[in-house]
């Protein structure tokens, strides 16, 4: 038979187990409530961005409404926003932003930013850009990677990434930095608003073999006057490393990269305001893109 002390100890243990179970249930209920509230906020903020997009209004600075918004929540807002747009749009690829340390420091983040490119923004051939379609048109000379084989999960290294790339090319990105308040803009606001993705111009595809992307140099001229110079290493110090970071970041956000998707890795040189005139981005043997802004 159990002694009285053993019986009392057993009763106390059962009591403690019941208390722990109650606490676990309470903690779970609180977790679900908090998660539900956060998701509701994410959806509400995505709706704010959709409304501004559909009405052609400046992009709201969401951190003014939600100062506690962090990077994780901002990517949640971005995903909800993009998914809402996918009812009428298709994904063309993915983009990196703020790939320089200076740009990251300016907007209070410690890593590059990533966003989604839409098919409606893809431009090719003899391009004339309508400045009136932008609130604040900007220009970036970049390098693009064409996905040849689907990437459904994170990749281990650059060698593995190279097996999924069928071509590379010069790219001009045309983001729209038309935020309602540039002075109070933060990195999380840029993330949430899909890293200001708008339009992009694709150059001629090149086979990957034999091209040293980090050695690529580009000069951009406006009406025959030089306005920017950049090199391949401007994007995170290494083009393939930048592409690997971008691919894995978007996989983590729940996207799958499909054959034909374009991955662009960030600005070579400066991001410039898009002024009217005739532009030529000369990448030397890598290619050339000519376009006009009106």
C-alpha positions in Angstrom: 0.0 0.0 0.0 1.1 3.6 -0.6 1.9 5.6 2.4 0.1 8.9 3.2 3.0 10.9 2.0 3.1 9.1 -1.3 -0.6 9.6 -1.8 -0.4 13.3 -1.0 2.6 13.7 -3.4 0.6 11.9 -6.1 -2.4 14.2 -5.6 -0.2 17.2 -5.8 1.5 16.0 -9.0 -2.0 15.4 -10.6 -3.0 18.9 -9.5 0.1 20.4 -11.0 -0.5 18.5 -14.2 -4.0 19.8 -14.4 -2.8 23.4 -13.8 -0.1 23.0 -16.5 -2.7 21.7 -18.9 -4.9 24.7 -18.2 -2.0 27.1 -18.6 -1.1 25.4 -22.0 -4.7 25.8 -23.2 -4.7 29.5 -22.1 -1.4 30.1 -23.8 -2.6 28.4 -27.0 -5.8 30.5 -27.1 -3.8 33.6 -26.5 -1.4 32.6 -29.3 -4.3 32.0 -31.7 -5.9 35.3 -30.8 -2.6 37.3 -31.3 -1.9 35.5 -34.6 -5.5 36.2 -35.8 -5.2 39.8 -34.9 -1.8 40.1 -36.6 -3.2 38.4 -39.8 -6.2 40.7 -39.8 -3.8 43.7 -39.6 -1.7 42.3 -42.5 -4.8 41.9 -44.7 -6.1 45.4 -43.7 -2.7 47.0 -44.6 -2.6 45.0 -47.9 -6.0 46.4 -48.7 -4.7 49.9 -48.1 -1.9 49.4 -50.6 -4.3 47.8 -53.2 -6.7 50.8 -52.9 -3.8 53.3 -53.5 -2.6 51.2 -56.4 -6.0 50.9 -58.0 -6.7 54.6 -57.6 -3.3 55.8 -58.7 -2.6 57.4 -55.4 0.8 57.8 -53.6 2.0 54.7 -51.7 1.0 55.0 -48.1 3.8 54.8 -45.5 2.3 52.0 -43.4 4.7 52.3 -40.5 3.1 55.6 -39.6 -0.1 53.6 -38.9 1.7 50.6 -37.4 5.0 51.7 -35.8 5.6 48.2 -34.5 5.6 46.7 -37.9 8.8 44.6 -38.3 10.4 42.9 -41.4 8.5 39.7 -40.9 5.1 41.5 -40.8 6.1 43.7 -43.7 6.8 40.6 -45.9 3.4 39.2 -44.8 1.8 42.5 -46.0 3.7 42.2 -49.3 2.6 38.6 -49.8 -1.1 39.5 -49.1 -0.8 42.5 -51.5 0.8 40.5 -54.3 -1.7 37.7 -53.9 -4.6 40.2 -54.3 -3.0 41.5 -57.5 -2.6 38.0 -58.8 -6.4 37.9 -59.4 -5.6 40.0 -62.5 -1.9 39.6 -62.9 0.8 37.0 -63.4 4.3 36.8 -61.8 7.2 37.6 -64.2 9.9 37.1 -61.6 11.5 38.6 -58.5 13.7 41.6 -57.6 16.3 42.6 -55.0 16.5 46.1 -53.6 18.9 48.0 -51.3 21.7 45.7 -52.1 24.3 48.3 -50.9 25.1 48.8 -47.3 24.5 52.6 -47.7 21.0 52.1 -49.0 20.2 49.7 -46.1 21.5 52.1 -43.5 19.4 54.9 -45.0 16.2 53.0 -44.5 17.0 51.2 -41.2 17.4 47.6 -42.4 20.4 45.3 -42.2 19.7 43.2 -45.2 18.6 43.7 -48.9 14.9 43.7 -49.7 13.0 41.4 -52.1 9.9 41.8 -54.1 7.8 40.4 -57.0 7.8 41.5 -60.6 4.6 41.4 -62.6 4.1 40.5 -66.3 2.3 43.7 -66.8 5.5 45.6 -66.0 7.7 43.7 -68.5 9.0 45.8 -71.5 11.1 44.6 -74.4 12.3 45.9 -77.8 11.9 49.5 -78.8 10.7 50.9 -75.5 9.1 54.3 -74.7 8.4 54.8 -71.0 5.4 56.9 -70.1 6.5 59.0 -67.1 2.8 59.8 -66.4 2.3 56.3 -65.3 4.6 56.8 -62.3 4.4 59.0 -59.2 8.2 59.0 -58.8 9.9 57.2 -61.7 13.4 55.9 -60.9 16.0 54.1 -63.0 18.4 51.3 -62.2 20.9 49.4 -64.4 20.9 45.7 -63.4 21.7 42.2 -64.4 18.9 39.5 -64.8 18.9 35.7 -64.6 16.4 33.6 -66.5 15.1 30.5 -64.6 15.4 27.4 -66.8 14.3 24.8 -64.2 11.7 25.2 -61.5 13.0 26.0 -58.0 10.5 24.8 -55.4 12.8 24.8 -52.4 15.8 26.6 -51.0 19.1 26.0 -52.7 22.3 25.1 -50.9 24.9 27.1 -52.8 25.7 29.0 -56.0 26.7 25.8 -57.9 23.2 24.4 -57.3 21.7 27.7 -58.4 23.7 27.6 -61.7 22.0 24.4 -62.6 18.6 26.2 -62.6 19.7 29.2 -64.7 19.3 29.0 -68.5 20.4 32.6 -69.5 21.5 36.0 -68.2 20.8 39.5 -69.6 21.0 43.3 -69.1 18.0 44.8 -67.4 16.8 48.3 -66.7 14.5 48.4 -63.7 11.9 51.2 -63.4 10.7 51.3 -59.8 8.2 53.8 -58.6 9.2 55.5 -55.3 6.0 57.4 -55.1 5.5 57.2 -51.4 3.3 59.7 -49.6 6.0 60.7 -47.2 9.6 60.1 -48.2 11.0 61.7 -45.1 9.5 59.2 -42.8 9.9 56.2 -45.1 11.4 53.0 -43.6 12.7 49.8 -45.0 9.6 47.9 -43.8 7.4 50.3 -45.8 9.4 49.5 -48.9 9.1 45.8 -48.3 5.4 45.9 -47.6 4.8 47.9 -50.9 6.5 45.2 -52.9 9.9 47.1 -53.0 8.3 49.7 -55.3 8.2 47.3 -58.3 6.6 48.8 -61.4 8.2 48.2 -64.8 11.5 46.7 -66.1 13.1 46.5 -69.6 14.7 43.2 -70.6 17.8 43.2 -72.9 19.0 40.3 -75.1 19.5 36.9 -73.4 23.0 35.6 -73.2 24.2 32.0 -72.5 25.7 31.8 -69.0 28.8 29.9 -70.1 31.9 32.1 -70.5 30.4 35.3 -68.9 32.0 36.7 -65.8 29.1 38.6 -64.4 31.1 40.3 -61.7 33.3 41.8 -64.3 30.4 43.3 -66.3 30.6 47.1 -66.5 27.7 49.4 -67.5 27.6 53.1 -68.4 24.2 54.9 -68.7 23.8 58.0 -70.8 21.0 60.5 -71.1 20.9 62.4 -74.4 24.6 61.4 -75.0 25.7 62.6 -71.5 27.0 60.1 -69.0 24.8 59.8 -65.9 25.8 56.6 -64.2 28.5 53.9 -64.1 28.2 50.6 -62.4 29.8 47.1 -62.2 28.6 43.6 -61.5 30.0 43.5 -58.0 27.8 46.4 -56.9 25.1 43.9 -56.0 26.1 42.3 -52.7 29.7 42.0 -54.0 28.8 39.0 -56.2 26.1 38.6 -58.8 25.6 34.8 -58.1 25.6 35.4 -54.4 23.0 38.1 -54.8 20.8 35.9 -57.0 21.1 33.0 -54.5 20.1 35.3 -51.7 17.1 36.5 -53.7 15.9 33.1 -54.7 16.1 31.7 -51.2 14.4 34.7 -49.7 11.4 34.4 -52.0 11.2 30.7 -51.4 11.1 31.4 -47.7 8.2 33.8 -48.4 6.2 31.0 -50.0 6.9 31.6 -53.7 8.0 29.0 -56.2 10.3 30.1 -59.1 9.1 28.7 -62.4 10.9 28.3 -65.8 10.9 31.7 -67.6 10.8 33.8 -64.4 13.4 36.6 -64.3 15.5 37.3 -61.2 17.1 40.8 -61.0 19.8 41.4 -58.4 19.9 45.1 -57.7 21.4 48.4 -58.9 24.8 48.6 -60.6 25.9 52.1 -59.6 23.2 54.6 -58.5 19.4 54.6 -58.5 18.6 57.7 -60.6 15.4 59.8 -61.1 13.8 59.1 -64.4 14.0 62.3 -66.4 12.6 62.7 -69.9 15.0 62.0 -72.8 16.8 59.2 -74.7 18.8 56.7 -72.7 21.4 54.1 -73.6 22.7 51.6 -71.1 25.9 50.1 -72.6 27.1 46.9 -71.0 29.9 46.4 -73.5 30.0 42.8 -74.8 27.2 41.8 -72.4 24.7 43.9 -74.4 23.0 47.3 -74.7 19.5 48.7 -73.9 18.2 51.9 -75.5 14.9 53.5 -74.4 13.2 56.8 -74.1 11.2 58.4 -71.3 8.5 60.9 -72.3 
